[in-house]
Structure formats: structure tokens, C-alpha cells
């Protein structure tokens, strides 16, 4: 079965069969029960420089995330690929599916938000949010170059309102002011306003 399309091939007839939604969901459940998120995270780290292969992994992860962001995020968080997902999200050359994947994971997975929090992304996005490179961290490695659009930056920041530590970090870093400013500026996007407003309910 093709996990990205929900189709499978009949070996006897060579025909493509559309799988019923309940069967497809059971298939996705079985895939996650095999800890696929962990292995796909490892695979993404290995092939991320190959655009075609990376996009295939991202497409598969997106399907799994739509089925269960909680389980997919939990498995991915143990594969040490969260910094890579963040790097892809912030890269000026990143494809939109890579950005959408991280937003879906951050919105639905406590484990992914925890791993993102460990990177210091809230303070960094709040402080820069532009094409600036942070100074080296304690481990001597440079932080990512933050090149997310204002809309993407605020969408990611808004996901951290779900956790107590996230809300504290948003207050302390000044990110709440960033979100409020974006709410006032996003006059043409009802969906974006709704996302920010809903995050404030926490």
C-alpha cells in the first residue's frame, strides 16, 4: 500500500485499488505501532540533502501526522531530527510541505514542542525573526539562520501557548507582544487571526 495516497496494487490484476478510509486508518495505526515515526526521522536526517527523497519522507510523515500528531511527534522526538525539522522550516529554500509539517507537529505534539523548546527557538524567533544568524551556543555550534516569514514565525510561536513552560517563555521573551502586533497587522487573513486568537485561550 502507498501510505501517501491510500492506494494499493492488486498483484494479480496489476490494478490500483482505492482503500476504504477505515482500512487506511487501520493501516496508518499499524505503521505507527511499528515505531515508524522514529525510523522516518532517522531516514530524514540521512537523506535531507536529497530533495526528492526528503520530500517523500516529509509526505509520509505528513500523512502520519494528520492521522495522529501526538503519536508521530512522540516517535519523531526520539529520533533527534527536531533540529533538522526546524532548520527546514526556517530555510529560505524550504518547500511548503516541510513548513506545514512542523506546524502540524508543534500544534499537536507535546514532545515536539518540548524538543523545540530545548533549542531556544522561542527567544531566538522573538529576538531576531529576520535574516540574522545567532551566536554560537554553549556547545560551540552556530544556531540556525532565522528566515521564517512573519506569518510563519507567529504561527509557530502560537503553538507554545498550550504548555505552561511555553506560556512563561512567551511572556519572558516578549513573544506575546509579537503575537499581539501580528494580530493587529494581519488585516487580510481571517484564518491567521483566528489561529492567534485561539492560542490566547490558554
Residue pairs with C-beta under 8 A, 6 or more apart in sequence:
1 7
1 8
1 19
1 24
1 27
2 8
3 27
3 28
3 31
3 60
3 63
3 64
4 56
4 59
4 60
4 63
6 18
6 19
6 21
6 24
7 16
7 17
7 18
7 19
8 16
8 17
8 19
9 15
9 16
9 17
10 16
10 17
19 27
25 67
28 63
28 64
28 67
28 68
29 67
29 68
31 64
32 64
32 67
32 68
32 71
32 72
32 75
35 75
36 64
36 75
37 61
37 64
37 71
37 72
37 73
37 74
37 75
37 76
37 79
38 75
38 76
38 78
38 79
39 79
40 57
40 60
40 61
40 64
40 76
40 79
41 75
41 76
41 78
41 79
41 80
41 81
42 79
42 81
43 57
44 54
44 57
44 58
44 61
44 81
44 84
44 85
45 79
45 80
45 81
45 84
47 53
47 54
47 57
48 54
48 84
48 88
54 98
55 95
55 97
58 95
58 97
58 98
58 101
59 97
61 72
61 76
61 101
62 97
62 100
62 101
62 104
64 71
64 72
65 72
65 73
65 101
65 104
65 105
65 108
66 104
69 104
69 105
69 107
69 108
69 109
70 108
70 109
70 110
72 105
72 109
73 105
73 108
73 109
73 110
73 111
73 112
74 109
74 111
76 82
76 85
76 105
76 109
76 111
76 112
77 109
77 111
77 112
77 114
77 115
82 112
82 115
82 116
82 119
83 119
83 144
85 98
85 101
85 102
85 105
85 112
86 102
86 116
86 119
86 121
86 144
87 144
88 94
88 98
88 99
88 102
89 98
89 99
89 102
89 103
89 148
89 152
89 156
90 144
90 145
90 146
90 147
90 148
91 145
91 147
92 131
92 147
99 148
99 152
102 112
102 156
103 152
103 155
103 156
103 159
105 112
106 112
106 113
106 116
106 156
106 159
106 160
107 159
110 162
110 163
113 159
113 160
113 162
113 163
113 166
114 163
116 160
117 160
117 165
117 166
117 169
119 143
120 137
120 143
121 156
122 157
122 160
122 166
122 169
122 170
122 173
122 175
123 169
123 173
124 134
124 143
124 144
124 146
125 146
125 148
125 153
125 156
125 157
125 175
126 157
126 173
126 174
126 175
126 178
127 173
128 134
128 146
129 146
129 148
129 150
129 153
129 178
130 146
130 147
131 145
131 146
131 147
132 145
132 146
133 142
133 143
133 145
134 142
134 143
134 144
134 146
135 142
135 143
136 142
136 143
137 143
146 153
148 156
150 182
150 185
151 182
151 186
151 189
151 192
153 178
154 178
154 179
154 182
154 192
154 196
155 192
155 195
157 170
157 175
157 178
157 179
158 179
158 195
158 196
158 199
159 166
159 199
160 166
160 167
160 169
160 170
160 175
161 167
161 170
161 199
161 200
161 202
162 199
162 202
167 202
169 175
170 176
170 179
179 196
179 199
179 200
182 192
182 196
183 193
183 196
183 197
186 192
186 193
186 196
